[in-house]
Amino acid sequence: MSFSKLYDFLHRLQKNNHKEWMDLHRKEYYEVRDFYIDWLDNMNQKLAAIDDNYFDTPGKKAINRINNNLMFHPNRPIYKDHFGAGLDQRSKQGDFYIELGVNQSYIGGGYWYPSSKILKSIRDAIDYNGEELKKILNKESFKNTFGGLIEHEQLKTAPKGFSQEHKHIDLLRKRSFAVVHYFDREEVEHPDYDMKVIKIYKELLPFRRYLNEAVSV
């Protein structure tokens, strides 16, 4: 089994996104899924070996369901176009998320539209020591890897309790604190993909630790 077969399965699934096709190919689905779980188990061990604070997350716990939640999103296809998983998955901590998909493959980290409580904690940390976060974001290797925080919707003015003139108003107005690094299929299928995942994990650590400390106080 290989990532090539994983991608090929996902492409065929998206062209036949219905239960009848999945039922006919369920054995293949489980073979691909088991391959990804085994890979996650291996990566789980590798990351635990380089980070004393790593939270053990076996592949079966890390992997997400391939079924879309049609109760809340009835217009979506039955099945997702990707396999997603979260390693170092401590409850209420920032993500280390790996997605391999038809349209995009990437590693993401941080908080994507967190709850108001978590967002307030992050903003309080920025108010207290925003210089540290900016130092992390402005590090050359970090910028080369992620570019910067994902640009998405943000407040048009200062959040409640903060001045519009705050020196870190650019960060305080954010509603998400997450970064992403994209891979093309050829990179994922290359033998050095594991090493790239580890490198990105290490690059993310200061960013994730800053955020996790903020929400843990």
Contacts in CASP RR format, 6 or more apart in sequence:
PFRMAT RR
TARGET T0000
AUTHOR 0000-0000-0000
METHOD contacts of the structure
MODEL  1
MSFSKLYDFLHRLQKNNHKEWMDLHRKEYYEVRDFYIDWLDNMNQKLAAI
DDNYFDTPGKKAINRINNNLMFHPNRPIYKDHFGAGLDQRSKQGDFYIEL
GVNQSYIGGGYWYPSSKILKSIRDAIDYNGEELKKILNKESFKNTFGGLI
EHEQLKTAPKGFSQEHKHIDLLRKRSFAVVHYFDREEVEHPDYDMKVIKI
YKELLPFRRYLNEAVSV
1 31 0 8 1.000
1 32 0 8 1.000
1 34 0 8 1.000
1 35 0 8 1.000
2 35 0 8 1.000
2 189 0 8 1.000
3 100 0 8 1.000
3 185 0 8 1.000
3 188 0 8 1.000
3 189 0 8 1.000
3 193 0 8 1.000
4 189 0 8 1.000
5 32 0 8 1.000
5 35 0 8 1.000
6 32 0 8 1.000
6 35 0 8 1.000
6 36 0 8 1.000
6 83 0 8 1.000
6 100 0 8 1.000
7 100 0 8 1.000
7 101 0 8 1.000
7 102 0 8 1.000
7 185 0 8 1.000
7 188 0 8 1.000
7 189 0 8 1.000
9 25 0 8 1.000
9 28 0 8 1.000
9 29 0 8 1.000
9 32 0 8 1.000
10 81 0 8 1.000
10 82 0 8 1.000
10 83 0 8 1.000
10 100 0 8 1.000
10 101 0 8 1.000
10 102 0 8 1.000
11 102 0 8 1.000
12 25 0 8 1.000
13 21 0 8 1.000
13 22 0 8 1.000
13 25 0 8 1.000
13 29 0 8 1.000
13 79 0 8 1.000
13 81 0 8 1.000
14 77 0 8 1.000
14 79 0 8 1.000
14 81 0 8 1.000
14 102 0 8 1.000
17 77 0 8 1.000
17 78 0 8 1.000
17 79 0 8 1.000
18 78 0 8 1.000
19 78 0 8 1.000
22 29 0 8 1.000
22 78 0 8 1.000
22 79 0 8 1.000
29 66 0 8 1.000
32 83 0 8 1.000
33 63 0 8 1.000
33 66 0 8 1.000
33 83 0 8 1.000
36 63 0 8 1.000
36 83 0 8 1.000
36 85 0 8 1.000
36 100 0 8 1.000
37 59 0 8 1.000
37 60 0 8 1.000
37 62 0 8 1.000
37 63 0 8 1.000
40 58 0 8 1.000
40 59 0 8 1.000
40 62 0 8 1.000
40 63 0 8 1.000
40 85 0 8 1.000
40 87 0 8 1.000
40 98 0 8 1.000
41 58 0 8 1.000
41 59 0 8 1.000
42 194 0 8 1.000
43 87 0 8 1.000
43 194 0 8 1.000
43 197 0 8 1.000
44 56 0 8 1.000
44 57 0 8 1.000
44 58 0 8 1.000
44 59 0 8 1.000
44 62 0 8 1.000
44 87 0 8 1.000
46 194 0 8 1.000
46 198 0 8 1.000
47 54 0 8 1.000
47 87 0 8 1.000
47 88 0 8 1.000
47 198 0 8 1.000
47 201 0 8 1.000
48 54 0 8 1.000
48 56 0 8 1.000
50 198 0 8 1.000
50 201 0 8 1.000
50 202 0 8 1.000
51 88 0 8 1.000
51 201 0 8 1.000
51 205 0 8 1.000
53 209 0 8 1.000
54 88 0 8 1.000
55 88 0 8 1.000
55 89 0 8 1.000
55 90 0 8 1.000
55 93 0 8 1.000
57 86 0 8 1.000
57 87 0 8 1.000
57 88 0 8 1.000
57 89 0 8 1.000
59 85 0 8 1.000
61 89 0 8 1.000
62 85 0 8 1.000
62 86 0 8 1.000
62 87 0 8 1.000
62 89 0 8 1.000
63 83 0 8 1.000
63 84 0 8 1.000
63 85 0 8 1.000
63 86 0 8 1.000
64 80 0 8 1.000
64 83 0 8 1.000
64 84 0 8 1.000
64 85 0 8 1.000
64 86 0 8 1.000
66 79 0 8 1.000
66 80 0 8 1.000
66 83 0 8 1.000
67 78 0 8 1.000
67 79 0 8 1.000
67 80 0 8 1.000
68 76 0 8 1.000
68 77 0 8 1.000
68 78 0 8 1.000
68 79 0 8 1.000
68 80 0 8 1.000
69 76 0 8 1.000
70 76 0 8 1.000
70 78 0 8 1.000
81 101 0 8 1.000
81 102 0 8 1.000
81 103 0 8 1.000
82 99 0 8 1.000
82 100 0 8 1.000
82 101 0 8 1.000
82 102 0 8 1.000
82 103 0 8 1.000
82 104 0 8 1.000
82 105 0 8 1.000
83 99 0 8 1.000
83 100 0 8 1.000
83 101 0 8 1.000
84 97 0 8 1.000
84 98 0 8 1.000
84 99 0 8 1.000
84 100 0 8 1.000
85 97 0 8 1.000
85 98 0 8 1.000
85 99 0 8 1.000
86 95 0 8 1.000
86 96 0 8 1.000
86 97 0 8 1.000
86 98 0 8 1.000
87 96 0 8 1.000
87 98 0 8 1.000
88 96 0 8 1.000
88 201 0 8 1.000
89 95 0 8 1.000
89 96 0 8 1.000
90 212 0 8 1.000
92 118 0 8 1.000
92 215 0 8 1.000
93 208 0 8 1.000
93 212 0 8 1.000
93 215 0 8 1.000
94 109 0 8 1.000
94 110 0 8 1.000
94 111 0 8 1.000
94 208 0 8 1.000
94 211 0 8 1.000
94 212 0 8 1.000
94 215 0 8 1.000
95 108 0 8 1.000
95 109 0 8 1.000
95 110 0 8 1.000
95 111 0 8 1.000
95 112 0 8 1.000
95 178 0 8 1.000
96 107 0 8 1.000
96 108 0 8 1.000
96 109 0 8 1.000
96 201 0 8 1.000
96 204 0 8 1.000
96 208 0 8 1.000
97 107 0 8 1.000
97 108 0 8 1.000
97 109 0 8 1.000
98 106 0 8 1.000
98 107 0 8 1.000
98 108 0 8 1.000
98 197 0 8 1.000
99 105 0 8 1.000
99 106 0 8 1.000
99 107 0 8 1.000
99 108 0 8 1.000
100 188 0 8 1.000
104 182 0 8 1.000
105 182 0 8 1.000
105 183 0 8 1.000
105 184 0 8 1.000
105 185 0 8 1.000
105 187 0 8 1.000
105 188 0 8 1.000
106 180 0 8 1.000
106 181 0 8 1.000
106 182 0 8 1.000
106 183 0 8 1.000
107 180 0 8 1.000
107 181 0 8 1.000
107 183 0 8 1.000
107 197 0 8 1.000
107 200 0 8 1.000
107 201 0 8 1.000
107 204 0 8 1.000
108 178 0 8 1.000
108 179 0 8 1.000
108 180 0 8 1.000
108 181 0 8 1.000
108 204 0 8 1.000
109 178 0 8 1.000
109 179 0 8 1.000
109 180 0 8 1.000
109 204 0 8 1.000
109 207 0 8 1.000
109 208 0 8 1.000
110 177 0 8 1.000
110 178 0 8 1.000
110 179 0 8 1.000
110 204 0 8 1.000
110 207 0 8 1.000
110 208 0 8 1.000
110 211 0 8 1.000
111 118 0 8 1.000
111 119 0 8 1.000
111 122 0 8 1.000
111 176 0 8 1.000
111 177 0 8 1.000
111 178 0 8 1.000
111 211 0 8 1.000
112 150 0 8 1.000
112 176 0 8 1.000
112 178 0 8 1.000
113 175 0 8 1.000
113 176 0 8 1.000
114 122 0 8 1.000
114 176 0 8 1.000
114 177 0 8 1.000
114 215 0 8 1.000
118 215 0 8 1.000
119 175 0 8 1.000
121 214 0 8 1.000
121 215 0 8 1.000
121 217 0 8 1.000
122 177 0 8 1.000
122 211 0 8 1.000
122 214 0 8 1.000
122 215 0 8 1.000
123 159 0 8 1.000
123 162 0 8 1.000
123 172 0 8 1.000
124 214 0 8 1.000
124 217 0 8 1.000
125 133 0 8 1.000
125 210 0 8 1.000
125 211 0 8 1.000
125 213 0 8 1.000
125 214 0 8 1.000
125 217 0 8 1.000
126 133 0 8 1.000
126 168 0 8 1.000
126 171 0 8 1.000
126 172 0 8 1.000
126 214 0 8 1.000
127 162 0 8 1.000
127 166 0 8 1.000
127 168 0 8 1.000
127 172 0 8 1.000
130 168 0 8 1.000
130 171 0 8 1.000
132 210 0 8 1.000
133 171 0 8 1.000
133 207 0 8 1.000
133 210 0 8 1.000
134 168 0 8 1.000
134 171 0 8 1.000
136 142 0 8 1.000
136 206 0 8 1.000
136 207 0 8 1.000
136 210 0 8 1.000
137 143 0 8 1.000
137 148 0 8 1.000
137 149 0 8 1.000
137 207 0 8 1.000
139 206 0 8 1.000
141 203 0 8 1.000
142 148 0 8 1.000
142 203 0 8 1.000
142 207 0 8 1.000
145 181 0 8 1.000
145 200 0 8 1.000
145 203 0 8 1.000
146 179 0 8 1.000
146 180 0 8 1.000
146 181 0 8 1.000
146 203 0 8 1.000
147 179 0 8 1.000
148 179 0 8 1.000
149 174 0 8 1.000
149 176 0 8 1.000
149 177 0 8 1.000
149 178 0 8 1.000
149 179 0 8 1.000
150 176 0 8 1.000
150 178 0 8 1.000
150 179 0 8 1.000
150 180 0 8 1.000
152 175 0 8 1.000
152 176 0 8 1.000
153 175 0 8 1.000
154 173 0 8 1.000
154 174 0 8 1.000
154 175 0 8 1.000
155 173 0 8 1.000
155 175 0 8 1.000
156 173 0 8 1.000
157 164 0 8 1.000
157 173 0 8 1.000
158 164 0 8 1.000
158 166 0 8 1.000
158 169 0 8 1.000
158 172 0 8 1.000
158 173 0 8 1.000
159 172 0 8 1.000
159 173 0 8 1.000
162 169 0 8 1.000
162 172 0 8 1.000
163 169 0 8 1.000
166 172 0 8 1.000
177 211 0 8 1.000
179 204 0 8 1.000
179 207 0 8 1.000
181 200 0 8 1.000
183 193 0 8 1.000
183 196 0 8 1.000
187 193 0 8 1.000
187 196 0 8 1.000
END
